[in-house]
Amino acid sequence: MDRSASGSGVRERLGRALFSRVAGPSGPENRARIHGTPGPRWFGPDRPVRRVHGDASMFIGGLRALLLQSLHPLAMAAVADHSGFRGDPWGRLQRTSTFLAVTTFGTAEHAQEAVDRVRAVHERVRGLAPSGEPYHAADPHLLCWVHIAEVDSFLRAHQRYGARPLDGAGCDGYIHDMATVARALGVPDPPHDRGELTARIAAYRPELRATEAALDAARFILLRPPLPWPARPPYAVLAANAVSALPPWAREPLRLPRVPGVEEVCVRPAGKALTRTVRWAMTPPAEV
């Protein structure tokens, strides 16, 4: 058998399985609509947001974002009460990945439609946290926390595991690009560069703590993912690297201790190797 043909077949099967899991049954249709519809986009082909969101490092960045976001008690209460992350975790992932794809690569019209749908959902998400504090998903303050946790996580994962890490101007450009989406979602003053992002995260730290819901979510994400057993070892590598990328002040309340030496020698190299494999599988082979 032709080894190149065999390798191509493995790549195609693995890429199709990964794409199906992340994008869902409507993935191929959505992909064709996102990339094939003519019209102006929010972001041109040279913008940093396209490089970051098109890279396999997003798998690690996404897990890191979920863990970091869980530290805001009101944001976590809204997720626990309304998101269905336990009953339909893959559906939630697929909706999130489709939203990111549409706003990053789709037409401006489709991006705005996706934002409008999310804002309509946010408007309905209200309730009381276990502490008795009211929450509303459309609250700009909560929206800003969710936004900066995502931006920080996606960017840091890309800089550590991405195929082509950004330079300083590119990092600032990514944060600036994501501010466009944040404003559309209802964040009035999102950060536009690394200095502003760092300052904004620091300003939220007095509000952050690990509630029982946050600890429960971390256990679910890291220890009890809804995956078949053969998929759990590679997922464990992604999860370990997501934890490794968290700052100490976020790991400690979530009871995620650091093991000196192990992360540098074992966890990060394994994460880079797995990310390269995912990237290889999800990138169509070049035409000969």
Secondary structure, 3 states (H helix, E strand, C coil): CCHHHHHHHHHHHHHHHHHHHHHCCCHHHHHHHHHHCCCCECCCCCCHHHHHHCCCCHHHHHHHHHHHHCCCHHHHHHHHHHCCCCCCHHHHHHHHHHHHHHHHHCEHHHHHHHHHHHHHHHHHCEEECCCCCEEECCCHHHHHHHHHHHHHHHHHHHHHHCCCCCCHHHHHHHHHHHHHHHHHHCCCCCCCCHHHHHHHHHHHHHHCCCCHHHHHHHHHHHHCCCCCHHHHHHHHHHHHHHHHCCCHHHHCCCCCCCCCCHHHHHHHHHHHHHHHHHHHHHCCCCCC
